[in-house]
């Protein structure tokens, strides 16, 4: 897989594909930018300029050249809650902080750790966000239920007819025409302020600072996760490799500037990025062109958007929410592992009824807990010793993998149950690459406990890098050194000699 992050160089062979990608993604982005801007409470203009500013800056400075950036449903859910709770000034202050946090995460090279979030957690919070978007749009649905249902139907059915034309654009046009001429449409988007956005530093109450910082961190975390997920999708499609930390710095730059100019923050958008790549977009030109085309549309044709019914925009987002929920992934993962399915369900519910940070943190911890528990079941393997008649009963076990705090108790318990009839226990550590202090203490407790019962414990295959720790806490003594660092075969011969001579 090749790197595709050169900033200044350009291959003219990509020009046609980049132009097609830019035009196509701008058409896809237009209805979603309008809908998400209105839904957030900041207005249609904030959504449009979010797609323009982040689409240009995050693409130029990011680490995934073929990625298209802009406002997304996942981010907007959190923005809606912030707007409803604190108002617009605190909302924009939190968004500015989110951009700054993303830059810091990238500068500190923490981007690689975002990928450590387990797949079931990602599926769970994506499902939860889909449910939240749907629930948040019920107010717009009530403006004109029939019109909203027509729009949702177009969103869900049209992709089965053709995927060459964006369903959201067809739903926007068809829904607006139906609302204006055939079905009472309810409230409209209304006049969109003309001209370019103005620079503005948010002013908020000092009592809100803690909530703003917390909200900014949540937005930053969500933006990092969603953007890097989109980057992975682009990598897979283009056979390239993104630069995760540069990507987060680019996201942070775009989002900070967008928020300071009264626009929503955005993320790498999976759907728009896929459309771009399928249309031939491969470099930063396509994402930048997408933003410039949206700028022209906004400046020249925004009066037309004022006639769009809110029920249509609500229907577009409801259809988007239904498509966001990962039905197949949920079914397949749950079928493969009930524990992973439990993580998905719990993460989904926490996303809906608590918040994203709690959902991701608890889902990740639960995944780690299940993993650690399963490791305890398989880490200790018993190997048969030949059945010659020795004076003492010999058993041999191998610890497979690292011995750390998470599995040490499970291994201890299993070993204590299985060696009741043994006189000599050979414990092979050859396949144990790492041991932490908790694992070493557990090893000491195992050894001392069994020796108090009159059993002999022989450690074999201890690696040189572990000896200092094991000596320091008295797991091994000097006279055990020669046997401990030898291979299992030598240790078994030593055990057999002991069994015959005792």
C-alpha positions in Angstrom: 0.0 0.0 0.0 1.6 3.3 -1.1 1.6 6.6 0.7 -0.5 9.3 -1.0 0.3 12.4 1.1 2.5 14.6 -1.1 1.3 18.2 -0.7 2.6 20.1 -3.7 3.2 17.5 -6.4 0.3 16.8 -8.8 -0.1 14.2 -11.4 -2.0 15.6 -14.4 -3.5 12.2 -15.1 -5.7 12.7 -12.0 -7.2 15.9 -13.3 -10.3 14.5 -15.0 -11.2 12.2 -12.1 -10.6 15.0 -9.6 -12.9 17.4 -11.5 -15.6 14.8 -11.7 -15.2 13.9 -8.0 -15.5 17.6 -7.0 -18.6 18.2 -9.0 -20.3 15.0 -7.9 -19.6 15.4 -4.2 -20.8 19.0 -4.2 -24.2 17.8 -5.5 -24.3 15.2 -2.7 -23.2 17.6 -0.1 -25.6 20.4 -0.9 -28.9 18.9 0.6 -27.1 17.4 3.6 -25.3 20.7 4.4 -28.7 22.6 4.3 -30.5 20.0 6.4 -27.7 19.6 9.0 -27.3 23.4 9.3 -31.1 23.9 9.9 -31.3 20.9 12.3 -28.4 22.2 14.4 -30.2 25.4 15.1 -27.4 27.5 13.6 -29.2 27.9 10.3 -28.8 26.8 6.7 -25.9 29.2 6.0 -23.9 27.6 8.9 -24.3 24.2 7.3 -23.4 25.4 3.8 -20.3 27.3 4.9 -19.3 24.3 7.1 -19.1 22.2 3.9 -17.2 25.0 2.1 -14.6 25.9 4.8 -13.9 22.4 6.2 -14.2 21.0 2.6 -11.4 23.2 1.5 -9.1 23.6 4.6 -9.4 20.2 6.1 -8.7 18.7 2.7 -5.7 20.9 2.0 -4.1 20.3 5.4 -5.3 16.8 6.2 -3.7 13.5 5.7 -6.2 11.7 3.4 -6.0 13.4 0.0 -9.1 11.7 -1.5 -11.3 12.4 1.5 -14.2 14.9 1.4 -15.0 16.8 4.6 -18.1 18.6 5.8 -20.9 18.5 8.4 -22.2 15.0 9.2 -25.2 13.6 11.0 -23.1 12.2 13.9 -21.6 15.5 14.7 -24.9 17.4 14.3 -26.6 15.3 17.0 -24.2 16.6 19.6 -24.5 20.1 18.2 -28.3 20.1 18.5 -28.1 19.1 22.1 -25.5 21.9 22.8 -27.6 24.5 21.0 -30.8 23.5 22.9 -29.0 23.6 26.2 -26.6 26.6 26.0 -27.5 28.6 22.9 -25.5 29.7 19.9 -22.5 31.5 21.6 -21.6 28.5 23.8 -22.1 26.2 20.9 -19.6 28.1 18.7 -17.2 28.3 21.7 -17.3 24.5 22.1 -16.7 24.1 18.4 -13.7 26.3 18.4 -12.3 24.3 21.3 -13.0 21.1 19.5 -10.9 22.2 16.6 -8.1 23.2 18.9 -8.3 19.9 20.7 -8.0 18.1 17.4 -4.9 20.0 16.4 -3.4 19.1 19.8 -4.2 15.5 19.4 -2.5 15.5 16.0 0.5 17.4 17.1 0.9 15.1 20.1 0.8 12.1 17.6 -2.2 10.5 19.4 -4.1 9.7 16.2 -3.0 6.1 16.1 -4.7 5.4 19.4 -8.1 6.3 18.0 -7.9 3.1 16.0 -7.8 1.1 19.3 -11.6 1.6 19.8 -13.1 -1.9 19.2 -15.3 -2.5 16.2 -18.4 -3.4 18.3 -18.1 0.0 20.0 -18.0 1.8 16.7 -21.0 -0.1 15.4 -22.9 0.6 18.6 -22.3 4.4 18.8 -23.1 4.6 15.0 -26.4 2.9 15.6 -27.1 5.1 18.6 -26.3 8.3 16.6 -28.7 7.1 13.8 -31.5 6.6 16.3 -30.8 10.1 17.9 -30.9 11.8 14.5 -34.2 10.2 13.7 -35.7 11.2 17.1 -34.4 14.7 16.8 -36.1 15.2 13.5 -39.6 14.3 14.7 -40.3 18.0 15.2 -39.7 18.7 11.5 -41.7 15.6 10.7 -44.7 17.1 12.4 -44.6 20.2 10.1 -46.0 18.0 7.4 -46.0 14.3 8.1 -47.2 13.3 4.6 -44.5 15.4 2.9 -41.8 14.0 5.3 -42.9 10.4 4.5 -42.7 11.1 0.8 -39.1 12.4 1.3 -38.1 9.5 3.4 -39.6 7.1 0.8 -37.5 8.7 -1.9 -34.4 8.5 0.2 -34.8 4.8 0.8 -36.2 3.6 -2.5 -34.4 5.7 -5.1 -30.9 4.1 -4.5 -32.5 0.8 -5.7 -33.4 2.5 -9.0 -30.0 4.1 -9.6 -27.0 5.2 -7.5 -25.6 7.5 -10.2 -27.8 10.4 -9.0 -27.7 11.2 -5.2 -31.0 10.2 -3.5 -30.7 13.1 -1.1 -30.7 15.6 -4.1 -33.7 13.9 -5.7 -35.5 13.9 -2.4 -34.7 17.6 -1.9 -36.0 18.6 -5.3 -39.0 16.3 -5.4 -40.0 17.0 -1.8 -39.8 20.8 -2.4 -41.9 20.6 -5.6 -44.5 18.4 -3.9 -44.6 20.7 -0.9 -45.0 23.9 -2.9 -47.7 22.7 -5.3 -49.5 19.6 -4.0 -49.2 19.1 -0.2 -49.3 21.7 2.6 -45.6 22.0 3.5 -45.6 23.7 6.8 -42.7 26.0 7.7 -40.0 26.8 5.2 -36.2 27.3 5.5 -36.7 31.0 5.1 -34.3 33.7 3.9 -30.7 32.7 4.0 -28.4 35.7 4.8 -26.4 36.7 1.7 -22.7 37.4 1.5 -19.7 35.7 3.1 -19.6 34.8 6.8 -18.0 37.2 9.2 -15.2 36.5 11.7 -16.6 36.4 15.2 -15.1 35.3 18.6 -17.9 33.6 20.7 -18.9 35.4 23.9 -20.3 33.1 26.6 -21.0 33.2 30.4 -18.1 32.3 32.7 -20.4 29.8 34.4 -20.6 27.7 31.2 -16.8 27.3 30.8 -16.7 23.8 32.3 -19.5 22.6 30.1 -18.0 24.2 27.0 -14.6 22.5 27.6 -16.3 19.1 28.2 -18.5 19.6 25.1 -15.5 20.6 23.0 -13.7 17.5 24.0 -16.7 15.3 23.1 -16.9 17.0 19.7 -13.2 16.6 19.1 -13.3 12.9 20.0 -16.3 12.3 17.8 -14.6 14.2 14.9 -11.4 12.2 15.3 -13.2 8.9 15.3 -15.4 9.6 12.4 -12.7 11.2 10.3 -10.2 8.4 10.8 -12.9 5.8 10.0 -13.6 7.6 6.8 -9.8 7.6 6.1 -9.7 3.8 6.5 -12.5 3.5 4.0 -10.6 5.7 1.5 -7.4 3.7 2.1 -9.2 0.5 1.2 -10.7 1.9 -1.9 -7.6 3.7 -3.3 -5.0 1.3 -2.0 -3.1 4.1 -0.3 -2.3 4.9 3.4 -3.4 8.0 5.2 -1.4 9.9 7.7 -3.6 9.9 10.9 -1.9 12.7 12.9 -1.8 15.0 9.9 -5.4 14.2 9.2 -6.4 15.3 12.7 -4.4 18.5 12.4 -6.2 19.3 9.1 -9.6 18.5 10.7 -8.7 20.8 13.6 -7.6 23.7 11.3 -10.8 23.5 9.2 -13.1 23.2 12.2 -11.4 26.1 14.2 -11.7 28.4 11.2 -15.3 27.3 10.4 -16.4 27.9 14.0 -14.8 31.3 14.1 -16.7 32.3 10.9 -20.1 31.2 12.3 -20.2 27.8 10.6 -20.7 24.2 11.9 -17.6 22.0 12.4 -17.3 18.9 10.3 -15.5 15.6 9.9 -14.3 13.3 7.1 -17.6 12.2 5.5 -17.7 8.5 4.6 -20.5 8.7 2.1 -19.2 11.8 0.3 -15.6 10.4 0.3 -16.9 7.1 -1.3 -18.8 9.1 -3.9 -15.6 11.1 -4.7 -13.4 8.0 -5.1 -16.0 6.3 -7.2 -16.2 9.4 -9.5 -12.4 9.3 -9.9 -11.3 11.8 -7.2 -7.8 10.9 -5.9 -6.1 14.1 -4.7 -6.8 17.2 -2.6 -8.0 19.0 -5.7 -11.3 17.1 -5.7 -12.2 18.0 -2.1 -11.1 21.6 -2.6 -13.1 21.8 -5.8 -16.2 20.4 -4.0 -15.9 23.3 -1.5 -15.5 26.0 -4.2 -18.5 24.7 -6.2 -20.6 24.9 -3.0 -19.4 28.4 -2.5 -20.6 29.5 -5.9 -23.9 27.8 -5.4 -24.4 29.4 -2.0 -23.5 32.9 -3.3 -25.6 32.7 -6.5 -28.5 30.4 -5.7 -29.2 30.6 -1.9 -32.6 32.5 -2.5 -33.9 29.2 -4.0 -33.1 27.3 -0.8 -35.4 29.6 1.2 -38.4 27.9 -0.3 -37.4 24.4 0.9 -39.9 23.0 3.5 -38.4 22.0 6.9 -40.4 18.7 6.6 -38.3 17.9 3.5 -35.0 18.5 5.3 -36.3 16.5 8.3 -37.2 13.7 5.9 -33.8 13.7 4.3 -32.1 13.4 7.7 -34.6 10.7 8.8 -33.7 8.7 5.7 -30.0 9.3 6.4 -30.5 8.1 10.0 -32.2 4.9 8.8 -29.3 4.2 6.4 -26.7 5.0 9.1 -27.8 2.1 11.4 -25.6 -0.8 10.6 -28.1 -3.6 10.5 -25.9 -6.2 8.7 -22.8 -5.5 10.8 -24.8 -5.7 14.0 -26.4 -9.0 12.9 -23.1 -10.6 11.8 -21.1 -9.5 14.8 -23.8 -10.7 17.2 -24.1 -14.0 15.5 -20.3 -14.4 15.6 -20.0 -13.4 19.3 -22.8 -12.8 21.8 -20.4 -10.8 24.0 -19.6 -8.5 21.1 -23.3 -8.2 20.4 -23.8 -7.2 24.1 -21.2 -4.5 23.6 -23.1 -3.2 20.6 -26.4 -3.1 22.4 -25.0 -1.4 25.5 -23.0 1.2 23.5 -26.1 2.0 21.4 -28.3 2.5 24.5 -25.7 4.6 26.3 -25.3 6.8 23.2 -29.1 7.4 23.1 -29.7 7.8 26.8 -26.4 9.1 28.2 -23.8 10.6 25.9 -21.1 9.6 23.4 -18.1 9.8 25.7 -19.7 7.6 28.3 -20.9 5.2 25.6 -17.4 4.9 23.9 -15.6 4.6 27.3 -17.9 2.0 28.8 -18.1 0.0 25.5 -14.3 0.0 25.2 -13.9 -1.1 28.9 -16.5 -3.8 28.5 -14.8 -5.1 25.3 -11.5 -5.2 27.2 -13.1 -7.0 30.1 -14.6 -9.7 27.8 -11.3 -10.1 26.0 -9.4 -10.5 29.2 -11.9 -13.0 30.5 -11.6 -15.1 27.3 -7.8 -14.9 27.5 -7.9 -16.5 31.0 -9.7 -19.5 29.5 -7.2 -20.3 26.9 -3.9 -19.0 28.1 -2.9 -22.0 30.2 -2.2 -25.1 28.1 -1.4 -28.6 29.5 1.1 -30.9 27.9 1.3 -34.6 28.6 4.5 -36.0 30.1 5.4 -39.6 29.1 3.7 -42.2 31.4 6.8 -44.0 32.8 6.4 -45.0 36.4 8.1 -42.3 38.4 8.1 -42.0 42.1 6.5 -38.6 41.7 3.6 -37.4 39.5 4.9 -34.8 36.9 2.6 -32.3 35.0 3.6 -29.6 32.5 1.9 -26.4 31.6 2.7 -23.6 29.1 1.6 -20.0 29.4 0.7 -18.8 25.9 1.1 -15.0 25.5 1.8 -12.1 27.9 1.1 -12.5 31.6 -0.4 -9.3 32.9 -2.8 -8.1 35.5 -5.9 -9.0 33.4 -5.2 -12.7 33.1 -3.0 -13.5 36.1 -5.9 -14.3 38.4 -7.7 -16.5 35.9 -4.5 -18.5 35.3 -3.8 -18.8 39.0 -7.2 -20.2 39.7 -7.1 -22.6 36.8 -3.7 -23.9 37.7 -4.5 -24.4 41.4 -7.5 -26.5 40.5 -5.7 -28.7 38.0 -2.5 -29.6 39.9 -4.0 -31.1 43.1 -2.6 -34.6 42.3 0.8 -33.4 41.0 4.0 -33.6 42.9 6.2 -31.7 40.3 4.9 -28.9 38.1 6.9 -27.7 35.2 5.7 -24.2 34.1 6.9 -23.3 30.6 7.3 -19.5 30.0 8.9 -19.8 26.6 5.8 -18.5 24.8 5.3 -15.6 27.3 6.9 -12.5 25.6 6.0 -10.0 28.3 5.2 -10.1 32.0 4.1 -7.1 34.1 4.5 -6.7 37.9 1.0 -8.0 38.6 1.8 -11.1 36.5 5.1 -11.6 38.3 3.5 -11.3 41.7 0.9 -13.9 40.7 3.6 -16.2 39.5 5.4 -15.8 42.8 2.1 -16.6 44.7 1.5 -19.6 42.6 5.0 -21.0 43.2 5.1 -20.3 46.9 1.5 -21.6 47.4 2.2 -24.9 45.7 5.6 -25.3 47.4 3.9 -24.9 50.8 1.8 -27.9 49.9 5.0 -29.9 49.3 5.0 -29.6 45.5 8.0 -28.7 43.4 7.6 -25.9 40.8 10.1 -25.6 38.0 10.0 -22.6 35.8 11.4 -23.1 32.3 12.0 -20.9 29.3 12.3 -17.6 31.2 13.5 -14.9 28.8 16.6 -12.8 29.8 14.5 -9.6 29.8 12.3 -11.0 32.6 15.0 -12.3 34.9 15.8 -9.0 36.8 12.1 -8.6 37.7 11.7 -12.2 38.8 14.8 -12.0 40.9 13.8 -8.7 42.4 10.5 -10.0 43.8 12.0 -13.4 44.6 10.1 -15.5 42.1 13.5 -17.1 41.3 16.6 -17.8 43.4 20.1 -17.9 42.0 20.3 -21.7 42.1 17.2 -21.9 39.9 18.7 -19.7 37.2 20.3 -22.5 35.1 17.1 -24.5 34.8 14.8 -21.5 34.4 16.5 -20.1 31.3 16.7 -23.5 29.6 14.2 -25.0 27.1 11.3 -27.0 28.2 12.9 -30.3 27.3 15.8 -29.7 29.6 13.4 -28.7 32.4 11.4 -31.9 31.9 14.5 -34.0 32.1 15.4 -32.2 35.3 11.9 -32.9 36.7 12.2 -36.6 35.8 15.5 -36.9 37.5 14.0 -35.4 40.6 11.0 -37.8 40.4 13.3 -40.8 40.2 15.6 -39.8 42.9 13.3 -38.5 45.5 
